[in-house]
């Protein structure tokens, strides 16, 4: 099993220990690229856009690095559409 397949299996099981970097890899696999905000106004907000101009807005978790379960569930619902 490849790394991305293992990561996708983990993601779809709604884990309690999914890191932000793992989430970014998953979104990249589905064609979403992070748009970086420059300057002080970006804060922890992150925007991911795919080739169809569909947007996913997220807040990078802080002070920790673990993504909340409800966010994972919302992303699974969006990616399944």
C-alpha positions in Angstrom: 0.0 0.0 0.0 1.4 3.4 -0.9 1.9 6.2 1.5 -1.0 8.3 0.1 -3.4 5.3 0.2 -2.4 4.7 3.9 -3.0 8.4 4.6 -6.4 8.4 2.8 -7.4 5.3 4.8 -6.5 7.1 8.0 -8.3 10.3 6.8 -11.6 8.5 6.0 -11.6 6.8 9.4 -11.9 10.3 11.0 -8.8 10.0 13.2 -8.1 12.0 16.3 -4.5 12.5 15.5 -4.4 13.8 11.9 -1.8 16.5 11.6 -2.0 19.7 9.5 0.8 18.5 7.1 -1.1 15.2 6.5 -4.2 17.1 5.7 -2.3 19.3 3.3 -1.0 16.2 1.5 -4.5 14.8 1.3 -5.9 18.0 -0.2 -3.1 18.2 -2.7 -3.9 14.6 -3.7 -7.4 15.8 -4.5 -6.1 18.7 -6.6 -6.4 21.5 -4.0 -3.4 23.8 -3.9 -2.8 26.2 -0.9 -3.0 29.9 -1.7 -0.6 31.7 0.5 -1.6 35.1 2.0 1.2 37.6 2.4 1.3 40.2 5.1 -0.1 40.3 8.6 -3.7 39.9 7.6 -3.4 36.2 6.7 -3.2 34.9 10.3 -4.1 31.2 10.6 -6.6 31.2 7.7 -5.7 29.0 4.8 -7.3 28.8 1.4 -7.1 25.8 -0.9 -8.3 26.0 -4.5 -8.6 23.3 -7.2 -8.5 23.7 -11.0 -12.3 24.2 -11.1 -11.9 27.2 -8.8 -13.6 25.4 -5.9 -12.4 26.8 -2.6 -11.9 25.2 0.8 -11.2 27.7 3.6 -9.7 26.4 6.8 -8.0 27.6 9.9 -4.6 26.1 10.6 -4.8 24.6 14.1 -2.9 26.3 16.8 -1.3 26.2 19.2 -1.2 22.4 18.4 -1.0 20.8 15.0 -3.9 18.3 15.2 -7.0 18.8 13.0 -10.3 18.6 14.8 -12.7 15.7 14.0 -15.6 17.9 12.9 -13.3 19.6 10.3 -12.3 16.1 8.9 -16.0 15.1 8.7 -16.9 18.3 6.8 -14.0 17.8 4.4 -15.0 14.2 3.8 -18.5 15.4 2.9 -17.2 18.0 0.6 -14.7 15.7 -1.2 -17.4 13.0 -1.7 -19.6 15.5 -3.7 
